[in-house]
Amino acid sequence: MTTTVAPEVRTDPDEQLTGRELRRLTARVATWHARRAGRGPGQLLVDVAYVVVSVLLAGVLVGGTVSALGDALTSEQAWTLGATLGGDLDPWTGGARPPSPGVVVLLVLCVLLGLVASTAARLGPAGVGTAGVHWWLPAPADRRGLLLPSVGAVIGWAVVAGALGGAAAGLLAAAGPAGVLSGALVGAPAAVVVASLTGLVQHRGSRTAVLVGDTLVACVPVLGLVLVATGLHLPVLGPSTTLTALAVALAALAAGLVVVWTTRVDRLRLPVLAARSGESDRLGAALLSMDPRDLGRALDAGARPRRPRRGRTFRAVRGPRGAIVAADVVLLVRTSSSWTQLVGLVALLVLAHQVPVLAAGPGLAAVVAVAGARAAGLGAGGARHAEMVPALDASLPLSARAVRAVRLVVPAATAVLALVTGVVPVVLATGSTGWLVLAALVGVGCGASAVRGALRPAPDWSGPLFATPMGAVPVNAAAVARQGPDLLLLSLVPFTIAALLGVVTPALVVAQAVAAGVAVAIATHAPRRG
């Protein structure tokens, strides 16, 4: 019996596909399947036109609303409302010092760069989708050719976001065309620099970059408060030699960092790219389902709580209620970005008192709503985790209503702390402590809103659907999404009336207490399932 030796199988390097060729082959196959399914260039053109028309209609609607509000609240009315609540008084020196246009541009650009850093870190920035992780990366193709399109997309989005954000900074500062142009010229390359730096440290994990970006955004109100308190005046740079030199220097730095990033992008390992693809898919699913709760989870995936250096005994905890409150407090304490954001929210409220338009009336109510909702959301992390794993609360010897009431403690406490501390300048300017009472009651309502939003049911995908540019959406998606914001609006009605009147009356305090009680009752109500 003779033994036949199998011939040696060798691969020809000339026949191996590069990363670029593999992407092109996949694109051709996808195009062929799309044509067979009846989705050719004509259908793509119809879809694009549908999206463009929808965006234009939404823009016209928003623009008309903003124009109407701007006509209703003129500059003279804003100064009158600011004077009613002491908006023309500095709580420290007694003189009015609104932020200069240069300070406004600087603060908005800092917020923009922080958002670019945190968003890029949460989404990668370089990587491929889940299908690419499973099919492309194991193939014998160069990884750099597979990842370059994602790098180009991130750079393009950074340029657009930086230019639009810089132009918006110039518009908010009322600096005229010169301020808009200078903001766009500086914002675009600065955003590319930040995105490139985030990509260069991607192999080390996203937690540090996310923390730096969130801290920068949270510290912007503190920086603005310091600049306003010191009376620093920064002019807006118009078209000049200095602005040109600054823009050219930033552009050169951005180009150099992009080159370095593209040469090192192939060093990313498979676990890093797999984690990036999972977070991107989760974010896309949250956007498709129009669920702000899932969207927040997807964006907070990179900011996980830190591990404790030593264990805690929890000897002071007594009973199931104490266990729930202790768990929520520990989750809040171990999330480092939460404390920086709380400090930033307090500074935002104090800084808003220095801006006449935000010192009273609708401006004050809007700032209080944003700060209260965000502060309560920071404390509602335990409720969001409980919604993901209902067995946690079901294992406790408490009714569903009692569990919801206990879950409300920490969100209400964080909101009350932020709002009461933030309205201290209003109390000092008016001499009325009624604002502290209103702020505390609004904080309770914000906590109830956060708990109701965290524990609301998911949209019913088994029912009727309607088509949108993002895909099919359940018809009850809007009814589900309003659970939470409805209690926030209810809690803000008495405070908004007080801000418009410029005075706190006993009737408004009673109305605010009733609104807070109703919000707590609705938030703690546990609907029967099945």
C-alpha positions in Angstrom: 0.0 0.0 0.0 1.5 3.3 -1.1 1.1 6.5 0.8 0.2 9.6 -1.1 1.5 12.8 0.3 -0.8 15.8 -0.1 0.7 18.7 -2.0 1.7 21.7 0.0 -0.8 24.5 -0.3 0.7 27.9 -0.6 -0.9 31.2 -1.0 0.1 33.7 -3.6 0.7 37.1 -2.1 -0.4 38.7 -5.3 -3.8 37.1 -5.0 -4.5 38.2 -1.4 -7.0 41.1 -1.1 -5.9 44.3 0.6 -8.1 46.0 3.1 -9.2 48.5 0.4 -10.0 45.7 -2.1 -11.9 43.8 0.5 -14.1 46.8 1.3 -14.8 47.4 -2.4 -15.7 43.8 -3.0 -18.2 43.9 0.0 -19.6 47.2 -1.4 -20.2 45.6 -4.9 -21.9 42.6 -3.3 -24.1 44.9 -1.2 -25.0 47.0 -4.2 -25.9 43.8 -6.3 -28.2 42.6 -3.5 -29.8 46.1 -3.2 -30.6 46.1 -6.9 -32.1 42.7 -6.8 -34.3 43.8 -3.8 -35.6 46.8 -5.9 -33.6 49.4 -4.0 -31.6 51.0 -6.8 -30.3 54.5 -7.3 -33.9 55.8 -7.8 -35.1 54.5 -4.4 -32.0 55.9 -2.8 -32.7 59.3 -4.3 -36.3 59.2 -3.0 -35.1 58.3 0.5 -32.6 61.1 0.5 -35.2 63.6 -0.7 -37.6 62.4 2.0 -34.9 63.0 4.7 -34.0 66.4 3.3 -37.6 67.6 3.1 -38.2 66.4 6.7 -35.2 68.2 8.0 -36.2 71.4 6.1 -39.7 71.3 7.5 -38.4 70.7 11.0 -35.9 73.6 10.6 -38.7 75.9 9.4 -40.8 75.0 12.3 -38.0 75.5 14.9 -36.9 78.7 13.2 -40.5 80.1 13.4 -40.8 79.2 17.0 -37.4 80.8 17.9 -38.3 83.9 16.0 -41.7 84.2 17.8 -40.0 83.7 21.1 -37.4 86.3 20.2 -40.0 88.8 19.3 -41.9 88.1 22.5 -38.8 88.6 24.7 -36.9 91.6 23.3 -33.7 92.8 24.8 -35.5 95.6 26.7 -37.9 93.1 28.3 -34.9 90.9 29.2 -33.2 93.7 31.0 -36.5 94.6 32.8 -36.9 91.0 33.9 -33.3 90.8 35.0 -33.7 93.9 37.1 -36.9 92.5 38.7 -34.9 89.5 40.1 -31.7 91.4 40.6 -30.2 90.3 37.3 -28.3 93.6 37.1 -26.7 92.9 40.5 -23.6 91.0 41.1 -24.1 88.8 44.2 -20.5 89.5 45.3 -19.8 93.2 44.3 -23.3 94.6 43.5 -22.4 95.6 39.9 -23.5 94.2 36.6 -20.8 92.5 34.6 -22.4 90.4 31.8 -19.9 88.2 29.9 -18.0 89.8 27.1 -18.4 88.4 23.5 -14.9 86.9 23.7 -15.7 85.1 26.9 -18.9 83.7 25.4 -17.0 82.4 22.3 -14.3 80.9 24.5 -16.8 79.1 26.7 -18.8 77.7 23.8 -15.7 76.5 22.1 -14.6 74.7 25.3 -18.0 73.0 25.5 -17.7 72.0 21.8 -14.2 70.5 22.3 -15.3 68.6 25.4 -18.3 67.2 23.5 -16.1 66.2 20.6 -13.7 64.4 22.9 -16.3 62.5 24.9 -18.4 61.6 21.9 -15.4 60.4 19.9 -14.1 58.3 22.8 -17.5 56.7 23.3 -17.9 55.8 19.7 -14.4 54.6 19.0 -13.5 56.7 17.1 -11.8 54.3 14.6 -13.4 50.9 13.9 -15.8 48.9 11.9 -19.3 47.5 12.5 -20.1 44.1 14.1 -20.2 42.4 10.7 -16.7 43.8 9.9 -15.4 42.6 13.2 -16.6 39.0 12.4 -15.8 38.9 8.7 -13.2 41.5 7.8 -10.7 41.5 10.7 -10.0 37.7 10.7 -9.2 37.9 7.0 -5.5 38.1 5.9 -5.9 41.8 4.9 -4.2 44.8 6.2 -6.1 46.3 9.1 -5.1 49.9 8.1 -7.0 49.7 4.8 -10.1 48.4 6.7 -10.1 51.2 9.3 -9.2 54.3 7.2 -12.8 55.0 6.1 -13.8 55.3 9.7 -10.9 57.7 10.4 -12.0 59.8 7.4 -15.6 59.9 8.6 -14.5 61.0 12.1 -12.3 63.8 10.6 -15.2 65.0 8.4 -17.7 65.1 11.2 -15.2 66.9 13.4 -14.7 69.6 10.7 -18.4 70.1 10.3 -19.1 70.1 14.1 -16.2 72.4 14.8 -17.2 74.9 12.0 -20.9 74.9 13.0 -20.1 75.1 16.7 -17.6 78.0 16.2 -20.1 79.8 14.1 -22.8 79.3 16.7 -20.5 80.7 19.3 -20.1 83.8 17.3 -23.9 84.1 16.9 -24.5 83.6 20.6 -22.0 86.2 21.4 -23.7 88.7 19.0 -20.2 89.4 17.6 -21.4 90.0 14.0 -20.0 88.4 10.9 -16.5 88.8 12.1 -17.2 86.7 15.2 -19.0 84.0 13.2 -16.1 83.7 10.8 -13.4 83.6 13.5 -15.3 81.0 15.5 -15.7 78.8 12.4 -12.0 79.1 11.4 -10.8 78.3 14.9 -13.4 75.7 15.7 -12.9 73.4 12.7 -9.2 72.6 13.1 -9.5 72.6 16.9 -12.2 69.9 16.7 -10.0 67.8 14.4 -7.0 68.1 16.8 -9.2 66.8 19.7 -10.6 64.0 17.6 -7.2 62.9 16.4 -5.8 63.0 20.0 -8.7 60.8 21.1 -7.9 58.4 18.2 -4.3 58.2 19.2 -5.1 57.0 22.7 -7.9 54.7 21.7 -5.8 51.6 22.2 -5.5 52.4 25.9 -9.3 52.4 26.4 -12.0 55.0 26.3 -12.6 55.6 30.0 -9.9 58.3 30.5 -10.9 60.2 27.3 -14.5 60.1 28.3 -13.7 61.4 31.8 -11.6 64.2 30.4 -14.3 65.3 28.0 -17.1 65.2 30.5 -14.9 67.0 33.1 -14.1 69.8 30.5 -17.8 70.3 29.7 -18.7 70.3 33.4 -15.9 72.8 34.3 -16.9 75.3 31.6 -19.6 77.0 33.8 -17.0 77.2 36.6 -14.6 78.8 34.3 -17.3 81.2 33.1 -18.2 82.1 36.6 -14.5 82.9 37.4 -14.1 85.0 34.3 -17.3 87.0 35.0 -16.5 87.4 38.7 -13.0 88.8 37.8 -14.4 91.1 35.2 -12.1 89.8 32.4 -12.9 91.3 29.0 -11.9 89.3 25.9 -12.5 90.8 22.5 -13.5 88.8 19.5 -10.8 88.4 16.9 -11.9 89.5 13.5 -10.2 88.8 10.2 -6.6 89.8 11.0 -3.1 88.5 10.9 -3.4 87.1 14.4 -6.5 85.1 13.6 -4.9 83.8 10.3 -1.8 82.7 12.2 -3.9 80.9 14.8 -6.0 79.2 12.2 -3.0 78.1 10.2 -1.2 76.8 13.3 -4.2 74.8 14.4 -4.7 73.4 10.8 -1.0 72.4 10.6 -1.2 70.7 14.0 -4.4 68.9 13.0 -2.9 67.7 9.7 0.2 66.4 11.6 -1.9 64.5 14.1 -4.2 63.0 11.4 -1.1 61.7 9.6 0.3 60.1 12.8 -3.2 58.7 13.5 -3.6 57.1 10.1 -0.1 55.5 10.3 -0.8 54.0 13.8 -4.5 53.0 13.3 -3.5 49.4 12.4 -2.2 48.9 15.9 -5.7 48.6 17.3 -6.4 45.1 18.6 -9.4 43.0 18.1 -10.9 43.4 21.6 -10.8 47.2 21.3 -12.5 47.1 17.9 -15.1 44.6 19.1 -16.0 46.8 22.0 -16.3 49.8 19.7 -18.6 48.0 17.3 -20.9 46.8 20.1 -21.3 50.4 21.5 -22.0 51.8 18.0 -24.6 49.1 17.3 -26.2 49.9 20.7 -26.3 53.6 19.9 -27.9 52.9 16.5 -30.6 50.7 18.1 -31.3 53.4 20.6 -31.7 56.0 17.9 -33.9 53.7 15.9 -36.2 52.9 18.8 -36.4 56.6 19.8 -35.8 55.7 23.4 -33.8 58.4 25.3 -33.2 55.9 28.1 -31.3 53.5 25.9 -29.6 56.4 24.2 -28.3 57.5 27.6 -27.1 54.0 28.4 -25.2 53.8 25.1 -23.5 57.1 25.7 -22.6 56.3 29.3 -21.1 53.0 28.3 -17.6 54.5 28.3 -18.0 56.1 31.8 -18.3 53.0 34.0 -18.0 53.3 37.8 -14.5 52.9 39.1 -13.6 49.9 41.2 -13.2 50.6 44.9 -9.7 50.3 46.4 -11.1 48.6 49.5 -14.4 46.9 50.3 -17.1 48.5 52.4 -18.9 46.8 55.2 -22.2 48.8 55.1 -22.7 48.3 58.8 -24.9 51.4 59.0 -27.4 50.0 56.5 -30.6 48.8 58.0 -33.4 47.0 56.2 -34.2 46.8 52.5 -35.0 50.5 52.1 -31.6 51.4 53.5 -29.9 48.8 51.2 -31.5 50.5 48.1 -30.5 54.0 49.2 -27.0 52.8 50.0 -26.6 51.1 46.7 -27.7 54.2 44.8 -25.4 56.5 46.8 -22.4 54.1 46.2 -23.1 54.1 42.5 -23.2 57.9 42.4 -20.0 58.2 44.5 -18.1 55.7 42.3 -19.0 57.5 39.1 -16.4 60.2 39.0 -17.9 62.3 36.3 -21.2 62.7 38.2 -19.6 64.9 40.9 -17.9 67.1 38.3 -21.2 67.5 36.5 -23.0 68.4 39.7 -20.4 71.1 40.3 -20.8 72.3 36.8 -24.6 72.5 37.1 -24.4 74.6 40.2 -21.9 76.9 38.5 -24.2 77.1 35.5 -27.1 78.3 37.6 -24.9 81.0 39.3 -23.4 82.0 35.9 -26.9 82.3 34.4 -27.7 85.0 37.1 -25.1 87.2 35.5 -26.8 87.1 32.0 -29.8 89.4 31.9 -31.8 87.1 29.5 -31.3 84.1 31.8 -31.6 85.9 35.1 -35.4 85.9 35.2 -38.5 84.9 33.4 -38.5 82.1 30.8 -34.7 82.1 30.7 -34.4 81.4 34.4 -37.1 78.6 34.2 -35.3 77.0 31.3 -31.9 77.0 33.1 -33.5 75.5 36.2 -35.3 72.8 34.1 -32.0 71.8 32.4 -30.0 71.8 35.6 -32.7 70.0 37.7 -33.3 67.3 35.1 -29.6 66.6 34.6 -28.9 66.6 38.4 -31.8 64.2 39.0 -30.6 62.0 36.1 -27.2 61.7 37.7 -28.8 60.3 40.8 -31.2 57.9 39.0 -28.5 55.5 37.9 -29.7 52.9 40.3 -33.3 53.1 38.9 -32.0 52.7 35.4 -30.0 49.6 36.4 -33.1 48.2 38.2 -35.1 48.6 35.0 -32.6 46.5 33.1 -32.6 43.8 35.8 -36.0 43.7 37.5 -35.0 40.8 39.7 -32.9 43.1 41.8 -35.9 44.9 43.2 -38.2 41.9 43.0 -36.0 40.0 45.4 -36.5 42.6 48.2 -39.4 42.3 50.7 -41.0 45.5 49.5 -44.0 46.3 47.3 -43.4 47.8 43.9 -44.7 51.2 45.1 -42.4 51.2 48.0 -39.4 50.3 45.8 -40.2 53.2 43.5 -40.5 55.6 46.5 -37.1 54.6 47.8 -35.5 54.8 44.4 -36.7 58.5 44.3 -34.6 59.5 47.3 -31.2 59.9 45.7 -32.4 61.6 42.5 -34.5 64.1 44.5 -31.5 64.7 46.8 -29.1 65.5 44.0 -31.6 67.8 42.2 -32.5 69.6 45.5 -28.8 70.1 46.3 -28.0 71.5 42.8 -31.0 73.8 42.6 -31.0 75.1 46.1 -27.3 76.0 45.9 -27.7 77.5 42.4 -30.5 79.9 43.3 -28.5 81.4 46.3 -27.6 84.5 44.1 -31.3 85.1 43.4 -32.0 85.0 47.2 -29.1 87.4 47.9 -30.3 89.8 45.2 -34.0 89.8 46.2 -33.8 89.1 49.9 -36.5 86.5 49.6 -35.9 83.0 51.0 -39.0 81.7 49.1 -36.8 80.9 46.1 -35.1 78.3 48.2 -38.4 76.6 49.0 -39.5 76.7 45.4 -36.1 75.3 44.3 -36.3 72.5 46.8 -39.8 71.5 45.7 -38.8 71.7 42.0 -35.9 69.4 42.9 -38.3 66.8 44.3 -40.4 67.0 41.1 -37.2 66.6 39.0 -36.4 63.4 41.0 -39.8 62.0 40.4 -39.5 62.8 36.7 -36.1 61.0 36.6 -37.5 57.9 38.3 -40.6 57.8 36.1 -38.5 58.1 33.0 -36.1 55.4 34.1 -38.8 52.9 34.9 -41.1 53.6 32.0 -42.1 50.6 29.8 -40.5 49.9 26.5 -42.3 50.7 23.2 -44.6 48.0 22.0 -43.0 46.6 18.8 -45.7 44.0 18.4 -48.3 46.7 17.6 -48.8 48.9 14.6 -45.8 50.7 13.2 -45.3 53.8 11.1 -42.5 54.7 8.7 -39.9 57.3 9.4 -36.6 58.3 7.8 -34.9 56.3 10.5 -37.1 53.2 10.0 -40.2 51.8 11.4 -41.3 53.1 14.8 -44.1 51.9 17.1 -47.1 54.2 17.2 -46.9 54.3 21.0 -43.3 55.5 21.0 -44.2 59.1 21.6 -46.6 58.1 24.5 -43.8 56.1 26.1 -41.2 58.8 25.6 -43.3 61.5 27.3 -43.3 59.5 30.6 -40.8 61.5 32.7 -40.7 64.8 30.9 -44.4 65.3 31.6 -43.7 65.4 35.4 -40.8 67.8 34.8 -43.1 70.2 33.0 -45.8 69.8 35.7 -43.2 70.6 38.4 -42.0 73.7 36.6 -45.3 75.5 36.1 -45.4 77.3 39.5 -41.7 78.1 39.4 -42.1 79.6 35.9 -45.0 81.8 37.0 -42.9 83.0 39.9 -40.0 83.8 37.6 -42.3 85.7 35.3 -43.8 87.7 38.2 -40.5 88.3 39.8 -41.8 87.5 43.3 -42.6 84.4 45.4 -46.1 84.4 46.9 -47.6 81.9 49.5 -50.0 80.7 46.8 -47.2 79.8 44.5 -45.4 77.9 47.3 -48.6 75.9 48.0 -49.0 75.2 44.2 -45.4 74.1 43.9 -45.9 71.8 46.9 -49.0 70.3 45.3 -47.2 69.8 42.0 -44.3 68.1 43.7 -46.8 65.8 45.6 -48.6 64.9 42.5 -45.4 64.2 40.7 -44.2 61.9 43.5 -47.6 60.1 43.5 -47.5 59.5 39.8 -43.8 58.4 39.8 -44.3 55.9 42.6 -47.4 54.4 41.0 -46.6 50.9 39.8 -48.8 49.8 36.8 -50.0 46.2 36.8 -48.4 44.1 34.0 -50.1 41.4 32.1 
